[in-house]
Amino acid sequence: MAESGSDLEALKARLVDSIRMMERARLVDFNGHQSVRVPGYPDRVLINSRKSSRSALTVADIVMIDLEGHLLEGEVEPPSEHFIHTSIYRRRPDVQSVAHTHPQWSTLFSIARVPLRPVIIQGAVLGEVPVFDRPDLINNRALGDALAERLGDGRAVLMRAHGAVVAGGSVEEAFVLAYYLEENAYRQYMASQLGWAHALSPEEIERMAKSVWQPKIIRKVWDNHHSKLHAE
């Protein structure tokens, strides 16, 4: 069943909050974007517009596009890298929300060509994160499809010298994945200053991923950042 008008506005508001929370967590800056499928219309996507300020985003800055990138609702064009989102949605019917971030610590690993490995419990959710070995803007379908293929069935992929992409089952999941990715990268980098940063074992990854990737824990992380956003 398609979303009612009020439900659609509520979904836009959650998307706005997520992007603003990512900006405050330094996961995005003046660039970066997040999208979500429109429930009931799997070939329609809500995404922040290209010219919008990520730090002062409102629901008026959210536009709707189809999986070809055509503007269906709104008056401002979508981000030039909307191909990241549409290519993943075409390949992955399980994905409901995609975020393209510009995280400081995670991106360092792709620049240095050092594998980003799960070193903390939150990293277990992501496993070993692959790298899309091109620093280009993803501004055409061929590049979008290649990135989606590199992501595969995973939850995250780094983009060399560029940023990262996460794919979740909801707006909240995508935000939490983006946060976990950067937190794991920060801990791995800091531990490496003391010596070798030891990764979790395959058995630990399997066990911890099951224990930490639960709706109540996802909600706890979201609520923590959401409360800080609205306390300002």
Residue pairs with C-beta under 8 A, 6 or more apart in sequence:
1 39
1 40
2 38
2 39
2 40
2 41
3 11
3 38
3 39
3 40
7 39
8 38
9 59
11 36
11 38
11 39
11 46
11 171
12 46
12 59
12 62
13 59
14 36
14 171
14 172
15 34
15 35
15 36
15 46
15 48
15 62
15 171
16 48
16 57
16 58
16 59
16 61
16 62
17 226
17 229
18 34
18 99
18 171
18 172
18 174
18 175
19 28
19 32
19 33
19 34
19 48
19 54
19 57
20 54
20 55
20 57
20 229
21 175
21 225
21 226
21 229
22 28
22 32
22 34
22 54
22 99
22 101
22 175
22 178
22 179
23 29
23 32
23 54
23 55
23 57
24 55
24 225
24 228
24 229
25 179
25 182
25 225
26 103
26 104
26 182
27 101
27 102
27 103
27 178
27 179
27 182
28 54
28 101
28 102
29 54
29 102
30 53
30 54
31 54
31 102
32 54
32 99
32 100
32 101
32 102
32 163
33 47
33 48
33 79
33 81
33 82
33 85
33 99
33 100
34 47
34 48
34 97
34 98
34 99
34 100
34 171
34 174
34 175
35 45
35 46
35 47
35 82
35 85
35 97
35 98
35 99
36 45
36 46
36 47
36 96
36 97
36 170
36 171
36 174
37 44
37 45
37 46
37 89
37 95
37 96
37 97
38 44
38 45
38 46
38 64
42 89
42 93
43 66
43 67
44 64
44 65
44 66
44 67
44 72
45 64
45 65
45 66
45 67
45 82
45 85
45 86
45 89
46 62
46 63
46 64
47 62
47 63
47 64
47 65
47 78
47 79
47 82
47 85
48 54
48 57
48 61
48 62
48 63
48 79
49 61
49 62
49 63
49 74
49 76
49 77
49 78
49 79
50 76
50 77
50 78
50 79
50 80
51 76
51 77
52 61
52 76
53 61
61 76
62 74
63 71
63 72
63 73
63 74
63 76
63 77
63 78
64 71
64 72
64 73
64 74
65 71
65 72
65 78
65 82
65 86
66 72
67 86
67 89
67 90
68 86
69 78
69 82
69 83
69 86
71 77
71 78
79 100
80 137
80 139
81 100
81 137
81 138
81 139
83 138
83 139
83 140
83 141
83 143
83 144
84 98
84 100
84 138
84 144
84 147
84 148
84 165
85 98
85 100
86 141
86 144
87 141
87 144
87 145
87 147
87 148
88 95
88 98
88 144
88 147
88 148
88 151
88 165
88 167
89 95
89 98
90 148
91 145
91 148
91 149
92 148
92 151
92 153
92 167
94 169
95 167
95 168
95 169
96 168
96 169
96 170
96 171
96 173
97 167
97 168
97 169
97 170
97 171
97 173
97 174
98 165
98 166
98 167
98 168
98 174
99 165
99 166
99 168
99 174
99 175
99 177
99 178
100 138
100 163
100 164
100 165
101 163
101 164
101 165
101 166
101 178
101 181
101 182
102 162
102 163
102 164
103 163
103 164
103 178
103 181
103 182
103 185
104 182
105 182
105 185
105 186
105 189
106 116
106 129
106 158
106 163
106 164
106 181
106 182
106 185
107 158
107 161
107 162
107 163
107 164
108 185
108 189
109 115
109 116
109 158
109 185
109 188
109 189
110 116
110 131
110 158
110 159
110 160
110 161
110 162
111 160
111 161
113 131
115 128
116 128
116 129
116 158
116 184
116 185
116 188
117 123
117 128
117 188
117 197
117 199
117 200
118 124
118 126
118 127
118 128
118 184
118 199
118 200
118 205
119 184
119 187
119 188
119 191
119 197
119 198
119 199
119 200
120 183
120 184
120 187
120 200
121 200
121 208
121 211
121 212
122 180
122 183
122 184
122 212
123 180
123 183
123 184
123 187
123 188
123 200
124 200
124 204
124 205
124 206
124 207
124 208
124 209
124 212
125 155
125 177
125 180
125 209
125 212
125 213
126 154
126 155
126 156
126 177
126 180
126 181
126 184
127 154
127 155
127 205
127 209
128 199
129 154
129 156
129 157
129 158
129 164
129 181
130 150
130 151
130 152
130 154
130 157
130 158
131 150
131 157
131 158
131 159
131 160
132 146
132 147
132 150
132 151
132 157
132 158
132 159
132 160
133 160
134 143
134 146
134 159
134 160
135 159
135 160
135 161
135 162
136 143
136 162
138 144
138 147
138 159
147 157
147 159
147 165
150 157
151 157
151 165
151 167
154 167
155 166
155 167
155 168
155 177
156 164
156 165
156 166
156 167
156 177
156 181
157 164
157 165
158 164
159 165
164 178
164 181
166 174
166 177
166 178
166 181
167 174
167 177
168 174
168 175
168 176
168 177
172 218
172 219
172 222
173 218
175 221
175 222
175 225
176 218
176 221
176 222
179 221
179 225
187 197
188 197
189 197
191 197
191 198
200 208
